[in-house]
Amino acid sequence: MQVTNIEERVVSFGEGIPSIKTDPKELFKRSILDQTKDYPLPQPIVNFVHDGEIIPLLTKKSFSLWQGKQKSKKTTALALAVASFINPVEKSERTYFLGAVKGPVLFFDNEQGESYAARTMRLILKLANLETSPNLIYCDLREFSPKDRLAIIHAAIEVTEDVRWVIIDGIVDVMDDFMSAEEGHFVITDLLKLCSKYDIHVSGVLHQNKGQSKDARAHVGSIASQKCEIEVMVERSPDDNSMSIVSAKECRGLPFEDFAIRWDKGELPKIVQGFSRQVHETVKKQKALLPEEIADETHREILAKVLRVDSTPKLSEFELGLVNEISTWYGFKVAQSVAKSYRKYYLDNGFVRTEGKTPHTRYLLNQ
């Protein structure tokens, strides 16, 4: 399927931005701001509410960049915001998104394919407590070429009445060469033009560069970071795979407080209420002692609570018991990896023994 004639450049990159057809002198005059006129702040489409304070998060005529490492839950954070947009509900919670205008959101998924894209679509509806919504238009564009994807996005914005928000999950997927500075500049400029022309907000999703860098990928990431209204960064917690931390890396307006999202197995993702990065970082710095640094008497006290006389837990149960008891002993939550190291120490040093073969192995206390 080929989509054609959606502006000159959209069909074929390399021809450059179409030449100005109006006298540049007239355009210059039109661009001069009136010093006697009051220019209001841009209208928000999604707000961020924290402790009763309402902060405009995304506004009309603007572009936002959502970036993070692969699998950091960028799309999950966006899903929570989209759910609040299609069904805005004020909550008693300390921290939440709140839609500010009515109208459709166009969500263009360039990466996942039909089945996985449908999962994300249904996740958004569940988060919004809706079965269906005319204001969520979710599109799977993976089968199309980069040029056709950009053309489809143009066409969709043009034919969708009262569209307010456009999400492009995978900006690099509307480019032939995401390492090209020229093409990256064109794509971001093109998206900014759409923001102004249609009075909408456009959100683009990008991976970070590989390694330790926290910058959005390649030239297109650098350009997007410079041109965006807000750059939202999503980072997976190194100590908890179920949690990611969301922060305003760059922001022209008032930045929001860092917050965290959790997605535990069998539950819907949610914003962690009462999260504090300062507390999180402080707890993260607290490290458990190595098992060989602790007196044998203390080990026996821990094991006596985990392995009672009539208790013969399996491996997972034993490690969970160790996590709870060691955390109680230290006064702060320890990671599963700590429990694993203690379990190995107890086996190697004769504190415990095992009976049965995997997966039926059970742990017993040596008297």
C-alpha positions in Angstrom: 0.0 0.0 0.0 1.4 3.4 -1.0 0.1 6.7 0.4 0.9 9.7 -1.8 0.5 13.4 -2.0 0.5 14.4 1.7 2.7 17.4 1.2 5.8 17.3 -1.0 8.4 16.1 1.5 6.3 13.4 3.1 6.3 11.4 -0.1 10.0 11.6 -0.8 12.7 12.7 1.7 15.5 14.6 0.1 13.6 17.2 -1.8 13.8 19.5 1.2 11.2 21.6 2.8 8.8 23.0 0.2 9.7 26.5 -0.9 7.8 29.4 0.6 5.0 30.4 -1.8 4.1 33.7 0.0 6.3 36.8 -0.2 8.9 36.4 2.7 8.4 40.1 3.5 4.8 39.5 4.2 5.6 36.5 6.4 8.2 38.6 8.2 5.5 41.2 9.0 3.1 38.5 10.2 5.7 37.0 12.5 6.2 40.3 14.5 4.6 40.1 18.0 2.3 42.9 19.1 3.8 44.6 22.1 0.3 45.8 23.3 -1.4 42.4 23.0 -1.8 39.9 25.9 -0.6 36.5 24.8 -2.1 33.8 27.1 -0.2 30.7 28.2 -0.9 27.7 26.0 -3.9 25.6 26.9 -3.1 22.3 28.6 -4.5 19.1 27.2 -3.2 17.0 30.2 -2.4 18.2 33.7 -0.2 16.6 36.4 -1.8 16.8 39.8 0.5 16.5 42.9 -0.6 17.3 46.5 -3.5 19.4 45.2 -1.3 21.5 42.8 -2.3 21.3 39.2 0.7 21.6 36.8 0.1 21.9 33.0 2.0 18.8 31.6 1.2 18.9 27.8 -0.2 21.9 26.0 -1.7 22.7 22.6 0.7 23.7 19.7 3.6 21.9 21.5 5.7 18.8 21.2 6.8 16.5 24.0 9.6 13.9 24.0 9.2 10.7 26.0 12.5 8.8 26.3 14.2 6.1 28.2 16.1 2.8 27.8 14.5 -0.1 26.1 11.8 -1.8 28.3 11.9 1.1 30.8 8.0 1.4 30.6 7.9 4.6 28.5 4.7 3.4 26.8 3.2 2.4 30.1 3.7 5.9 31.5 2.1 7.3 28.4 -0.8 4.8 28.7 -1.6 6.1 32.2 -1.7 9.7 30.8 -3.8 8.7 27.8 -6.3 6.9 30.1 -6.7 10.1 32.0 -7.2 12.0 28.8 -10.0 9.9 27.4 -11.8 9.6 30.8 -10.7 12.5 33.0 -11.6 11.9 36.6 -10.5 13.9 39.6 -9.1 11.5 42.3 -8.4 11.6 46.0 -4.9 10.3 45.4 -1.8 12.6 45.9 -0.4 12.1 42.4 -2.2 11.5 39.1 -2.7 12.7 35.5 -5.9 14.6 34.6 -7.2 15.3 31.1 -7.9 19.0 30.5 -9.8 19.0 27.2 -12.1 16.8 25.3 -11.4 15.2 21.9 -9.8 12.3 20.2 -6.2 11.1 20.7 -4.4 9.5 17.8 -2.0 6.8 19.0 0.4 5.6 16.2 2.3 2.4 17.2 5.2 1.8 14.8 7.0 -1.0 16.7 4.8 -3.7 18.3 2.7 -5.2 15.5 -1.1 -5.8 15.6 -1.3 -8.3 18.5 0.9 -6.4 21.0 -0.4 -3.0 19.9 -3.9 -4.3 20.7 -2.7 -5.2 24.2 -1.6 -1.7 24.8 -4.9 -0.3 23.4 -6.9 -2.6 25.8 -4.6 -1.6 28.7 -5.4 2.0 28.1 -9.1 1.3 28.1 -8.8 -0.8 31.3 -6.9 2.0 33.0 -9.6 4.4 31.9 -12.3 2.0 33.2 -13.9 1.9 29.8 -14.7 -1.0 27.4 -14.5 1.2 24.3 -13.9 4.9 23.6 -14.5 7.0 20.5 -11.7 9.3 21.8 -9.0 6.6 21.5 -8.0 5.9 17.9 -5.1 3.4 18.1 -3.3 2.6 14.9 -0.8 -0.2 14.0 1.7 1.2 11.4 4.4 -1.5 11.6 3.6 -3.0 8.2 4.2 0.3 6.4 7.4 2.0 5.2 8.7 5.0 7.1 7.5 7.4 4.4 4.1 5.9 4.3 3.9 6.1 8.1 4.5 9.8 8.1 2.0 10.3 5.3 -0.6 8.3 7.2 -0.1 10.4 10.3 -0.6 13.6 8.2 -3.7 12.2 6.6 -5.2 11.0 10.0 -4.7 14.4 11.6 -6.4 16.1 8.6 -9.5 13.8 8.6 -10.0 13.3 12.4 -12.3 16.0 13.6 -11.3 17.8 16.8 -8.2 15.8 17.4 -6.3 17.1 20.3 -3.3 14.8 20.9 -1.1 12.7 18.6 1.3 10.1 19.9 4.0 8.6 17.7 5.5 5.6 19.5 8.8 5.3 17.7 9.9 8.5 16.0 12.8 6.7 14.4 10.3 4.5 12.6 9.1 7.4 10.4 12.7 7.9 9.2 14.7 6.1 6.5 17.9 6.9 8.4 17.6 7.8 12.1 21.4 8.7 12.1 20.9 11.4 9.5 21.0 14.8 11.1 19.3 16.3 8.0 16.4 13.9 8.1 16.1 14.1 11.9 15.9 17.9 11.7 13.2 17.7 9.0 11.0 15.2 10.8 11.0 17.2 14.1 10.4 20.4 12.1 7.5 18.7 10.3 5.9 17.6 13.6 6.2 21.1 15.0 4.4 22.4 11.9 1.6 20.0 12.6 1.3 21.2 16.2 0.8 24.8 15.1 -1.3 24.1 12.0 -3.8 21.9 13.7 -3.7 23.3 17.3 -2.7 20.0 18.7 -0.1 18.4 21.0 2.3 15.8 19.5 4.2 13.3 21.7 7.1 11.4 20.3 8.7 8.3 21.9 12.4 7.6 21.5 14.9 5.1 23.1 18.0 6.5 24.8 21.4 6.0 23.4 23.0 2.8 24.5 25.4 2.6 27.4 25.3 5.0 30.3 24.0 8.0 28.4 20.6 9.4 29.3 20.2 11.3 26.1 17.6 10.4 23.5 18.9 8.4 20.6 21.0 9.9 17.8 20.7 13.3 16.0 16.9 13.1 16.0 17.0 12.7 19.8 19.2 15.8 20.2 17.0 17.9 18.0 13.8 16.7 19.6 15.2 17.5 23.1 16.0 21.0 21.9 12.6 21.7 20.3 10.3 20.0 22.8 8.1 21.7 25.4 9.0 18.9 27.9 11.3 15.9 27.8 9.9 13.1 30.0 12.5 10.5 31.0 11.5 7.0 32.2 14.1 4.9 34.1 13.6 1.4 35.4 14.5 1.1 39.1 17.8 -0.9 39.4 16.5 -2.5 42.6 12.9 -3.3 41.5 12.0 -4.5 38.1 8.3 -3.8 38.7 9.0 0.0 39.2 10.1 2.8 36.9 10.8 6.4 37.9 9.4 9.2 35.7 11.1 12.7 35.7 11.0 15.9 33.8 14.5 15.9 32.2 14.0 19.2 30.5 11.0 21.5 30.7 10.1 25.0 29.5 7.4 25.5 32.1 7.0 24.3 35.7 8.5 20.8 36.0 6.5 18.1 37.8 7.9 16.3 40.9 9.5 12.9 40.1 7.1 10.1 40.5 7.2 6.3 40.1 5.0 3.8 38.4 4.6 0.1 39.3 3.3 -2.8 37.3 3.0 -5.9 39.5 2.1 -9.2 37.9 -1.7 -9.7 37.7 -2.4 -6.0 38.4 -2.8 -2.9 36.3 0.1 -0.3 36.3 -0.3 2.5 38.7 1.4 5.6 40.0 3.1 5.0 43.3 1.5 7.3 45.9 3.9 9.0 48.3 7.0 8.2 46.3 10.1 10.3 47.0 13.2 10.1 44.9 15.3 11.3 47.9 14.0 8.6 50.1 14.4 6.0 47.3 18.0 7.0 46.8 18.7 6.9 50.5 17.3 3.5 50.9 19.2 2.3 47.8 22.5 3.4 49.4 21.8 1.2 52.4 23.6 -2.1 51.9 23.3 -5.3 53.8 26.4 -6.8 55.3 27.9 -9.9 53.8 26.8 -13.0 55.6 30.3 -13.8 56.8 30.4 -10.4 58.5 27.6 -11.4 60.9 27.9 -13.4 64.1 26.8 -17.1 64.0 24.3 -16.3 66.8 22.5 -13.8 64.6 22.3 -16.2 61.8 20.8 -18.8 64.1 18.2 -16.3 65.3 17.2 -15.4 61.7 17.0 -19.1 60.7 15.0 -20.0 63.9 12.3 -17.7 62.7 12.4 -18.8 59.1 12.8 -22.5 59.7 10.6 -23.5 62.6 10.7 -27.1 63.8 7.7 -28.0 61.7 8.6 -25.9 58.8 10.2 -27.3 55.6 9.8 -24.6 52.9 10.7 -24.9 49.3 13.4 -22.7 47.8 11.1 -19.7 46.9 9.4 -19.8 50.3 12.8 -20.1 52.1 14.2 -17.0 50.2 11.0 -15.0 50.8 11.3 -15.8 54.5 14.9 -14.7 54.5 14.0 -11.4 52.8 11.5 -10.7 55.5 13.6 -11.6 58.5 16.8 -10.1 57.2 14.9 -6.9 56.4 13.5 -6.8 59.9 16.9 -7.3 61.4 18.5 -4.5 59.3 15.5 -2.1 59.6 15.2 -1.6 55.8 14.1 -3.7 52.9 16.8 -5.9 51.4 16.8 -7.3 47.8 16.1 -10.8 46.7 19.8 -11.1 45.8 20.8 -10.7 49.4 18.5 -13.6 50.4 20.2 -15.7 47.7 23.7 -15.0 49.1 22.6 -15.8 52.6 20.9 -19.0 51.5 24.1 -20.1 49.8 26.1 -19.2 52.9 23.9 -21.3 55.1 24.2 -24.3 52.9 28.0 -24.0 52.5 28.5 -23.6 56.2 26.2 -26.3 57.5 23.5 -24.1 59.0 20.8 -25.8 56.8 20.4 -28.9 54.7 18.1 -29.9 51.9 16.0 -32.9 51.2 14.4 -34.0 47.9 15.2 -33.3 44.3 14.4 -30.1 42.3 11.7 -28.8 42.0 10.6 -30.5 45.3 13.7 -29.6 47.3 13.0 -28.5 50.8 15.1 -26.7 53.4 15.6 -27.9 57.0 17.4 -26.4 59.9 20.5 -28.4 61.2 20.4 -28.7 64.9 
